[in-house]
Amino acid sequence: MKGFLQIHDPLKPKGSAVGIDLGTTNSLVAAVIQGKPACLSVDEGESKLLPSVVHYQPDGGVAVGQRAVAQLATHPTDTVKSVKRFMGKSLGDAETKKLGSYAFVEGSGVVRFKVAGGNPVTPIEVSGEILRALKRKAEAHFAGKVEQAVITVPAYFDDAQRQATKDAGRLAGLDVLRLLNEPTAAALAYGLDKGAQGLYAVYDLGGGTFDVSILELTDGVFQVKAVGGDSALGGDDFDRAIVERLLTQRGIGAPSSAQIAELLQLARAAKEGLTVATEATIHFEGQPFTVRREEFEQWIAPLLQKTGVAVRRALKDAQVTAADIKGVVLVGGSTRVPAVRRFVEQSFGKPPLADIDPDQVVALGAAVQADLLTNKDRQDEVLLLDVIPLSLGLETMGGIAEKVIPRNSSIPIAQGQLFTTFQDGQTAMDIHVVQGERELVADCRSLARFRLAGIPPMAAGMGRVEVRFAVDADGILSVSAKELTTGVVSSVTVKPTHGLTDEEIEQMLLDSIDHGEEDMARRLLAEQQVEAQRMLLDGHKQLQQNGDLLSNEERGVFVTKLEALEALARTTKDHHLLKQAIVAMDDIAKPFVERIMNRAIATAAVGHRVEDF
Amino acid sequence: MTAAPTSSLVAPQQALPQGKPGTKGIQLDESAVVRLKVLLAERNTPLAGLRIAVKGGGCSGLAYHMEWTEQPKERDKIFERDGVRVFVDPKSYLYLMGTELVYVEELLASGFRLRNPNEKASCGCGDSFTV
């Protein structure tokens, strides 16, 4: 039985929506409270950072955060950290086994960790525990339900990794409103989407990873132009640089793992101290070790240079220069180090944006987005952001609009369609991207035109071009055309809803309904006209090449019929009539075609004996 | 020169449109008006209206959403019958043209339904559909 519709009452309080930064090292949850985004306390000591560590107890219990970190040394296989690196990966992936000393369930397919207290767990389940812990903390904060969330993911995450993240959210009982790219979240936290259009960079130096992203802002929507980075470079390396110097100075050649653990903790404190002070002292095994800021900066200089290489590569990939970048956003706790800030400033030639806590900025941006997606006052703006309001397609012969992505498709979506060349020796194809429901291009909205050149000359119909339409989560359309024999590619990117008001969309839809029948007739006619044209081209070509196969009388009839078809195709508005003429022409041509075929076979057969066939 | 779909091999033929959807606007069936009046009275907000909207999501692609609204927004389309008002934002209206709101009383249950001529498929949950 079909259910009934419920009437919701906005006066009754509804669950809050949160933004979640599901990080490799730490995770955070934030929400917009009284108009301002703020991170919520999620761990011991009112900490806003929840270490992304999950410990499985023999009794089936699960601990997340600091309580799990405390178990790392004693129960390494039952305590999973950096699970983000496993998301969407299979055991077969080369990288996977190198990460940590876990007991994996052997076999193909998804990674599964053998842990205490029950069945093996997948990375999705581990991440689900982290999300559940964050959800619980948020619910405690609001004293109410939290069921909707925007979760951030690295810009380079592929579909499998994104899907895994969504699944983890669902497992934690969260309705994942959207996955948001981390650099985009950081930019949103600074409100850059309300500022000037242009290019922005996000420099994200975390504990163990470095990412740089180049974003382009158009019409209030960010698009990732290029990403780069180093998955094994971060603030932890700064700590190691200090530890190495101390070990050398003390002449400790083979430190125990306990010594290293203690030293790393001390070095981290010293590094943090050097953010404000010009020197910091470590007391290790009863003796002081003093680090001056200039020394420290020399030690980490090679590491910063490494990030510089990634920055330059990302700029190059985006085909821009540092001077084109309007603003740089700092993300990650390690960007608190003054030398890092100076390095970023030098690299981009402008001081970076650093007012917002770099540990929190991604979560805060996610909270802004979650608020935007759920806030009643703003709901109109985003209500239908997730579907395509008007069909997207391209112009084919005869001015027909061929729809590639139908209206109401939910985004993101990608669709491909194969087209062929129309004429012999055609070396280029004009791709005209249109929007609308009408059958003919003249009645649709033109979005973009581009040309795919470099098609090798071939007989008509032999050149095959794959046209691919992709609309991303922000509604941006990319159209690419690829000739399959040579692989030449050409593409264009547009925002289909740019400059289109709701009223205009409505009018376009109403028009398509009002003109539905008439449009269809025009389309059918245009199709027959194209068919007639194809036949005429071919007929004249064959007359020229194989005309000698026809008697003078036959030739006269053939030419007359071709001319009649040509005239009809030009004048008639009746597609039935034109179709009949085409079928009739086909019948007349049949004997001629047979003779041409026989000649072709005879030519091909020269020099072969019958047995060869 | 323009892209030409091969007639037989590739470009799939577009399905013919399913005829014209009927009327424009949103119709309020008398059954719905009667029930809405009762609910508005229970809520102590006789002047409030019912917002009908369409959102992305749901198992068939789009989902209906209904909620009480005290005041229409600037660009809302307003439909009224016997003093009961329905508000529809312009985007949602694109998907709701010609829809009729009815209140159905069945043997075991009763509730509201939208009869939407634009709907091509709907799903069991009742608030999700495809046009």
Interface residues (C-beta under 8 A of the other chain):
Chain A: K2 G3 F4 L5 Q6 I7 H8 D9 P10 L11 D380 L383 L384 L385 D386 V387 P389 L394 E395 T396 M397 E402 K403 N408 S409 S410 Q417 L418 F419 T420 T421 F422 Q423 Q426 A428 M429 D430 I431 H432 E439 G461 V465 V467 D502 E503 I505 E506 L509 L510 I513 G516 M520 V530 E531
Chain B: M1 T2 A3 A4 P5 T6 S7 L9 V10 A11 Q14 L16 P17 G19 K20 P21 K24 L39 R43 L50 A53 V54 K55 G56 G57 G61 L62 Y64 H65 M66 E67 W68 T69 K73 R75 D89 P90 K91 S92 Y93 L94 Y95 V104 A109 S110 G111 F112 R113 L114 S122 G124 C125 G126 D127 T130 V131
